[in-house]
Amino acid sequence: MSPPRISLVVPCFNEAARLDGDAFVAFVCERADRRLCFVDDGSSDGTAARLAEIAAAAPDRIAVERLPSNRGKGEAVRAGLRAELARGTRYVGYWDADLATPLRFAETLADYLDAHPELVLAAGSRVLMLGRAITRRPARHYVGRIAATLVSLVLGAPIYDSQCGAKLLRNGPDLAALLEARFATRWLFDVELFDRIARAEPRAPAGALGQRVHEVPVPVWSDAPGSKVRLRDWLRVPIDLARIWRAR
């Protein structure tokens, strides 16, 4: 059986009420070259049982990993990515459990990586423009723009949206090396990943980031109720960015 083309990691922390099992099962059953890996990040609700139910509908294409305690979204994603890399999947990625970005967009990202073999990462980006249906609460949008500006300053690269939860990466030894160390932050691990990709090219890290990572506008995105990101998490952004800067 040939390795999958796409494996998506879905981190879950107390997501029992929000998981759309039918959508996940339909995604993997639509094509034989897709996989899902759910990572239960020490949930205390019925997430474990719900994930077992979803996986039972397609056991050869849906895996469930469980962390013994809550370690944060970044570590859940890292654990899932490392597990899927070992399967030889061509492209591994991660997706938010609330499906604010439809799963079908993963094929768009995979096609983009096919067309740009120099890229390590194709990242979804929530850009509101004609022809795109991006629904976001104003407060979160403006706080997000401030955070994006700080991220761009720290990394020295014009990143529009580092935090969109729809990303796909090219499998290979370089990616495995980037994922060896634990992330220093719980929520800004995306920024840490960008930074690791940049620093892999020490002669010109900022320029290398633009050559190795591209942002791809998502066609549809909507704020889903029940987000785990709170105002206090946004207030931590400068602190976490400082941690990333010091860890260089």
HUVENWO-V22147 format. One record per residue. RES is the residue in one letter. SS is DSSP state (h for helix, s for strand, l for the rest). Layout:
{{RES | SS} {RES | SS}}
This chain:
{{M | l} {S | l} {P | l} {P | l} {R | l} {I | s} {S | s} {L | s} {V | s} {V | s} {P | s} {C | s} {F | l} {N | l} {E | l} {A | l} {A | l} {R | l} {L | l} {D | l} {G | h} {D | h} {A | h} {F | h} {V | h} {A | h} {F | h} {V | h} {C | h} {E | h} {R | l} {A | l} {D | l} {R | s} {R | s} {L | s} {C | s} {F | s} {V | s} {D | s} {D | s} {G | l} {S | l} {S | l} {D | l} {G | l} {T | h} {A | h} {A | h} {R | h} {L | h} {A | h} {E | h} {I | h} {A | h} {A | h} {A | l} {A | l} {P | l} {D | l} {R | l} {I | s} {A | s} {V | s} {E | s} {R | s} {L | s} {P | l} {S | l} {N | l} {R | l} {G | l} {K | h} {G | h} {E | h} {A | h} {V | h} {R | h} {A | h} {G | h} {L | h} {R | h} {A | h} {E | h} {L | h} {A | l} {R | l} {G | l} {T | l} {R | l} {Y | s} {V | s} {G | s} {Y | s} {W | s} {D | l} {A | l} {D | l} {L | l} {A | l} {T | l} {P | l} {L | l} {R | l} {F | h} {A | h} {E | h} {T | h} {L | h} {A | h} {D | h} {Y | h} {L | h} {D | h} {A | h} {H | l} {P | l} {E | l} {L | l} {V | l} {L | s} {A | s} {A | s} {G | s} {S | s} {R | l} {V | l} {L | l} {M | l} {L | l} {G | l} {R | l} {A | s} {I | s} {T | s} {R | l} {R | l} {P | h} {A | h} {R | h} {H | h} {Y | h} {V | h} {G | h} {R | h} {I | h} {A | h} {A | h} {T | h} {L | h} {V | h} {S | h} {L | h} {V | h} {L | h} {G | l} {A | l} {P | l} {I | l} {Y | l} {D | l} {S | l} {Q | l} {C | l} {G | l} {A | s} {K | s} {L | s} {L | s} {R | s} {N | l} {G | l} {P | h} {D | h} {L | h} {A | h} {A | h} {L | h} {L | l} {E | l} {A | l} {R | l} {F | l} {A | l} {T | l} {R | l} {W | l} {L | l} {F | h} {D | h} {V | h} {E | h} {L | h} {F | h} {D | h} {R | h} {I | h} {A | h} {R | h} {A | l} {E | l} {P | l} {R | l} {A | l} {P | h} {A | h} {G | h} {A | h} {L | h} {G | h} {Q | h} {R | h} {V | s} {H | s} {E | s} {V | s} {P | s} {V | l} {P | l} {V | s} {W | s} {S | s} {D | l} {A | l} {P | l} {G | l} {S | l} {K | l} {V | l} {R | l} {L | h} {R | h} {D | h} {W | h} {L | h} {R | l} {V | h} {P | h} {I | h} {D | h} {L | h} {A | h} {R | h} {I | h} {W | h} {R | h} {A | l} {R | l}}
